[in-house]
Amino acid sequence: MWTDYRLNSSADTIASKKTKLARQIALWISQDLRPFNIASTNGFKKFAINTGIVKNIDEIPTERTIARTALNDVYISVESAMKENLKEIDLVFAIMVDIWTDNIRNRPYINISI
């Protein structure tokens, strides 16, 4: 169900790869409840370079890019996928809701467990 933003296309520009990486990081952050600054830590930078995800540190998106742009893209994609999944449910289901506000962006969030 999670959106797949592939990083491997040779036709991608550096900006496009950076955008896709930002979306992947935003997805990871939201799935595992990690802080936005995780991508700017030395450990993550070394990991990204040593595994070949990026060739230099400048290709790693900033936490601001992740929080303001990529997270919104991921939100829209996941919201759309959730709506499609809910349309396919034929049985009775229960919903559990958890609501909170992101203090950095002052944006409300809702977690729905089905």
C-alpha positions as CSV (number, residue, x, y, z in Angstrom):
1,M,0.0,0.0,0.0
2,W,2.9,2.4,0.6
3,T,3.9,4.6,-2.2
4,D,7.1,3.4,-4.0
5,Y,9.4,6.2,-5.1
6,R,12.2,4.5,-7.0
7,L,15.7,6.1,-7.1
8,N,17.4,4.0,-9.7
9,S,16.4,5.5,-13.1
10,S,19.5,6.7,-15.0
11,A,17.4,9.3,-16.8
12,D,16.6,11.1,-13.5
13,T,18.2,14.4,-12.9
14,I,20.0,15.2,-9.7
15,A,17.1,17.4,-8.6
16,S,14.6,14.6,-9.5
17,K,16.7,12.0,-7.5
18,K,16.8,14.4,-4.6
19,T,13.1,14.8,-4.7
20,K,12.5,11.1,-4.8
21,L,15.0,10.5,-1.9
22,A,13.2,13.2,0.1
23,R,9.9,11.4,-0.4
24,Q,11.5,8.1,0.6
25,I,12.8,9.6,3.7
26,A,9.5,11.3,4.5
27,L,7.8,7.9,4.1
28,W,10.3,6.2,6.4
29,I,10.0,9.0,9.0
30,S,6.2,8.8,9.0
31,Q,6.2,4.9,9.1
32,D,8.7,4.7,11.9
33,L,7.9,8.0,13.7
34,R,11.5,9.3,13.3
35,P,12.5,12.9,13.6
36,F,12.9,15.1,10.5
37,N,16.5,15.8,11.3
38,I,17.5,12.2,11.0
39,A,18.6,12.8,7.4
40,S,21.0,15.5,8.5
41,T,22.8,13.3,11.0
42,N,26.4,12.2,10.3
43,G,25.4,8.5,10.6
44,F,22.7,8.8,8.0
45,K,25.0,10.8,5.6
46,K,27.7,8.1,5.9
47,F,25.1,5.4,5.4
48,A,23.7,7.1,2.3
49,I,27.2,7.6,0.7
50,N,28.6,4.2,1.7
51,T,25.6,2.3,0.3
52,G,25.6,4.3,-2.9
53,I,22.3,6.0,-2.4
54,V,24.0,9.3,-3.0
55,K,27.4,10.2,-4.4
56,N,28.0,13.3,-2.2
57,I,26.4,14.9,0.8
58,D,24.8,17.7,-1.3
59,E,22.4,15.2,-2.8
60,I,20.8,14.5,0.6
61,P,17.6,16.6,1.1
62,T,17.4,19.0,4.1
63,E,15.0,18.4,6.9
64,R,13.1,21.5,5.7
65,T,12.6,20.0,2.2
66,I,11.5,16.7,3.8
67,A,9.1,18.4,6.2
68,R,7.6,21.0,3.9
69,T,7.5,19.4,0.5
70,A,8.1,15.7,0.5
71,L,5.9,14.9,3.5
72,N,3.0,16.6,1.8
73,D,3.6,14.5,-1.4
74,V,3.7,11.3,0.6
75,Y,0.6,12.3,2.6
76,I,-1.4,12.8,-0.6
77,S,-0.2,9.5,-2.1
78,V,-1.0,7.5,1.1
79,E,-4.3,9.2,1.5
80,S,-5.3,8.3,-2.0
81,A,-4.2,4.7,-1.5
82,M,-6.1,4.5,1.8
83,K,-9.3,5.7,0.1
84,E,-9.0,3.1,-2.6
85,N,-8.3,0.3,0.0
86,L,-11.4,1.4,2.1
87,K,-13.6,1.2,-1.0
88,E,-12.6,-2.5,-1.4
89,I,-13.7,-3.6,2.1
90,D,-16.9,-5.6,2.0
91,L,-17.0,-6.6,5.6
92,V,-17.7,-4.7,8.8
93,F,-14.6,-3.0,10.2
94,A,-13.7,-1.0,13.2
95,I,-11.7,2.3,13.2
96,M,-9.4,3.5,15.9
97,V,-8.3,7.1,15.7
98,D,-5.2,8.9,17.1
99,I,-4.9,12.7,16.6
100,W,-1.9,14.9,17.2
101,T,-0.3,18.1,16.0
102,D,3.2,18.5,14.5
103,N,4.8,21.2,16.6
104,I,7.3,22.1,13.9
105,R,4.8,22.8,11.1
106,N,1.8,23.3,13.4
107,R,-0.1,20.9,11.2
108,P,-2.7,18.4,12.6
109,Y,-2.4,14.7,11.9
110,I,-4.7,11.8,12.3
111,N,-3.7,8.1,12.5
112,I,-6.5,5.7,11.5
113,S,-6.1,2.0,12.4
114,I,-8.5,-0.4,10.7
